[in-house]
């Protein structure tokens, strides 16, 4: 089995991928992999724009319905790269 957590960066975007089948259940290895991934990304921060205003933070995690991504209901700037 390969790494449970991998990080791929393209420009200002970092893709953190979890690979702990069957459901990416939390484990010591998964939590350590996430901790290590956070250390690999640039700490310049993130901005999120919502109907309630602009929010800034050191990092962000978003869990989004696939349908919302497919129908364009959510916008990313810069745009997410094609994979």
N, C-alpha and C positions, 0 to 999 in steps of 0.2 A: 504494500500500500504506500502511496506517495504521501506528501505533506497534507495534513488536515486543513491548514489555513495557508493560502498563498496570496501574495500581493503583486499586482501588476499595475504599473503607472503609465499613463499616457498624458503628457502635458500636465495640466492641473488636476487631473482626475486619477484617483486611486481605486482600483477594483480589488476588494477583499473577498475572496471566494472561500466558502466553507465546503469541505469535502469529507463528511463524516457520516456516511450512509447508515441507516436508511433515512433518518430524519434530522441529521445534524444535531443530535442530542448533545446536551452539555456534558462535557467531561473535563478532566484536568488538562488533557492534551489540547482540547479545543479552546479552553480559557487561556492557556499559555500561548497558543497560536494567535489568538486575538490580541493579547497583550503585546506580543512581539510585533504584530502587524501595525498596531498603533504607533510603535516606536519607529517604524520605517517610513511613515508618511510625513510630509511637510507640515510643520506646526503653524502655518500662517493663518489658519482658521477657516471657517466656512460662513456663508451667509445664506439664509433662507428667507424667501419672500412669500408671504401668505396673505389671505384676505384680512388678517389682523395686524399686518405690518411686517417690518424687516426684523429678523432675529440674527444675532451673531453668536458664534461660539467657537470653542477650540476644536470641536469635532461634531459630527452628526451621524446618526444612523436612521435610515428610513426603511420601513417595511411597507411596501405598496402593493395593492392588488394588481395583478398582471393586466387585467382589463383596462385599468387607468393608464398604464404605460402604453398599451397598444393603441388606445383611442386618442392619445395626445392630450389627455386632461391635465397632465403634469409636464411642466417645462423645466429643462435644465440649461444653465448658462455657465460655462460653455456647454454645448450639447454633448451628450454622452457619445463616446465613439462607438462605431459599429464593431461588433465582436464576431 
